[in-house]
Amino acid sequence: MGRPWIYALILITSLRVTGVKAGDSLQLLRSYALEQPVRYFTADHLGNFYLITRSNELVKYDVNGQWVGNYRQQVLGPLENVDVFNPLQLLLFYPELATLVQLDNMLYPTNRFQLEAVRLGTRSLVCRSFDNNFWLYDERAFRLRKMALDLRQVVEGEWLQNQFKGPLKPNYLIEHNEQLYLNEPALGILVFDLYGKYLRTLPIKGIDRLDAHGEYLYYLRNGTVWRWKLPTGEEEPLVYAGAQAIRQIKVTSYGHYLLTRTALLHYGHKDAGNR
């Protein structure tokens, strides 16, 4: 464990984020200044948030912005994804050596899974499933697969050559509300059922990451945060007062978290930061 390297600024309650609908007004609850560059971040449903640095260090903070711990693995290569769907069993993916590392809620390693036998390609992706298994996009097999933690195959999705003419180049995979969302920047967001069967493509192109909460998908495009209403296909921008150079968004029941070049901003309702 090392020294925490972000610090909380004073609580701010006067700024607002305004979407297309007047009822979406939120306030800037907290701002955390960054002492060194952050590659990306995530947050869980308990209000904890996690920062991943350029040196591949994972740092965890609780709902009040207090440092909890940090984890760094120096021999597995870049840390490409941190799945916090289950806050008690974090899942870290190191694609360079095809390795998954499982951490507990204090960021102590509890298991490691070597995926060499699965023979993943360089564009393979991993995310946690609702039943505590994990999904992976298998570039070599050109399909989605659900695996148990002992690496038994639970579900084998359809061969995607039947749906797409050429190879896919996806960069992000999430499961949400009994569907899978595979982001392919050149094509859009590909939607699958929980058997790995392709359903449709959402016409959202050119994005790097996406998030899902409730009936919306959230993503950043050309410096603006957008949300897509899944039941209707409506797309609308969100404008956050006081937020500049936004790099990433994460939405939970605790509010909207924005990563900028210099800070992590937490927007929500007045009582969101005091749950």
C-alpha positions, -999 to 999 in steps of 0.1 A, spaced: 0 0 0 13 35 -8 4 70 -1 -29 83 -16 -22 108 -43 -54 127 -48 -69 150 -23 -104 163 -18 -111 200 -24 -139 219 -4 -174 208 -10 -192 228 -37 -230 230 -39 -237 258 -63 -230 245 -98 -255 225 -118 -256 201 -148 -285 206 -171 -297 181 -197 -324 184 -222 -350 179 -196 -354 205 -168 -358 177 -142 -322 165 -148 -307 194 -127 -278 182 -105 -252 199 -84 -215 196 -82 -210 178 -48 -173 172 -47 -142 179 -67 -110 158 -63 -78 173 -77 -53 149 -93 -17 149 -83 -6 128 -113 -22 117 -146 -51 92 -146 -57 69 -176 -93 61 -167 -116 55 -137 -147 36 -126 -172 36 -97 -193 9 -81 -229 9 -68 -217 15 -32 -203 49 -40 -166 38 -41 -145 50 -70 -113 37 -85 -86 55 -104 -61 38 -128 -29 57 -133 -5 57 -162 18 34 -142 -11 8 -141 -17 14 -104 -53 9 -91 -63 33 -63 -96 30 -44 -116 57 -26 -148 54 -6 -180 73 -9 -166 102 11 -134 104 -10 -112 88 17 -84 66 5 -90 29 9 -60 12 -7 -41 7 -39 -28 -22 -60 -1 -24 -86 11 -54 -106 43 -47 -124 49 -80 -144 16 -85 -162 17 -55 -186 -10 -28 -190 -41 -29 -169 -68 -25 -195 -100 -30 -176 -112 -30 -140 -147 -45 -135 -164 -34 -102 -198 -49 -109 -192 -69 -77 -174 -45 -53 -163 -75 -31 -147 -93 -61 -130 -69 -84 -119 -83 -117 -87 -69 -134 -78 -78 -170 -42 -78 -183 -45 -87 -219 -8 -87 -227 -3 -119 -207 -40 -130 -209 -44 -128 -172 -74 -120 -149 -67 -109 -113 -94 -110 -86 -92 -85 -57 -113 -82 -25 -128 -49 -14 -95 -39 2 -76 -45 -30 -59 -76 -18 -55 -103 -45 -76 -134 -39 -72 -153 -72 -55 -152 -105 -67 -168 -138 -44 -175 -167 -63 -175 -200 -36 -189 -223 -56 -221 -229 -85 -199 -242 -60 -185 -268 -73 -149 -268 -64 -125 -295 -50 -90 -290 -85 -74 -293 -101 -97 -267 -123 -80 -240 -136 -91 -207 -165 -81 -184 -182 -96 -154 -216 -113 -158 -246 -109 -135 -241 -145 -122 -205 -140 -112 -190 -156 -142 -174 -135 -169 -179 -127 -206 -152 -124 -231 -151 -113 -267 -129 -140 -283 -113 -124 -313 -98 -156 -326 -131 -175 -325 -151 -144 -336 -178 -148 -309 -188 -140 -274 -182 -166 -247 -192 -168 -211 -167 -185 -188 -168 -197 -153 -139 -187 -130 -124 -222 -134 -123 -214 -171 -152 -238 -180 -172 -225 -209 -208 -217 -198 -221 -201 -230 -208 -200 -266 -222 -172 -286 -230 -174 -323 -202 -172 -349 -202 -135 -359 -190 -141 -395 -227 -148 -402 -235 -111 -393 -204 -91 -402 -184 -92 -434 -150 -85 -419 -132 -87 -385 -144 -66 -357 -122 -41 -338 -142 -36 -305 -128 -17 -276 -153 -21 -248 -178 -47 -234 -204 -44 -207 -234 -64 -195 -265 -44 -185 -301 -54 -179 -298 -89 -195 -281 -77 -226 -245 -73 -238 -231 -41 -254 -200 -45 -275 -186 -11 -287 -171 -12 -322 -162 25 -330 -164 20 -368 -198 3 -367 -216 14 -335 -227 -4 -304 -235 -41 -311 -262 -55 -288 -264 -92 -279 -286 -113 -257 -273 -134 -228 -267 -164 -252 -243 -143 -272 -268 -139 -301 -265 -107 -321 -297 -86 -319 -290 -52 -334 -266 -23 -338 -271 11 -321 -259 39 -345 -234 54 -320 -200 55 -337 -166 68 -328 -166 64 -290 -140 48 -267 -160 38 -237 -196 36 -226 -215 33 -194 -250 20 -186 -273 30 -158 -311 25 -156 -326 29 -191 -297 49 -205 -263 44 -221 -238 72 -214 -208 81 -236 -184 108 -246 -183 120 -282 -163 150 -295 -159 163 -259 -196 162 -251 -214 138 -228 -244 121 -245 -270 96 -233 -291 72 -253 -325 61 -240 -326 23 -246 -364 19 -249 -369 46 -275 -335 53 -291 -336 90 -282 -302 106 -280 -295 138 -260 -265 158 -248 -258 167 -212 -240 199 -204 -221 201 -170 -215 236 -158 -180 241 -146 -166 209 -162 -140 214 -189 -120 189 -211 -142 159 -200 -124 126 -207 -148 100 -192 -182 96 -175 -195 71 -151 -231 71 -137 -243 52 -106 -271 57 -81 -248 81 -63 -247 105 -93 -225 114 -123 -187 112 -121 -167 130 -146 -129 127 -153 -113 158 -166 -76 165 -172 -71 179 -137 -99 165 -115 -126 140 -108 -160 157 -104 -190 142 -86 -224 156 -96 -256 146 -79 -285 157 -57 -278 173 -24 -283 142 -3 -263 119 -27 -230 125 -10 -244 118 24 -260 84 20 
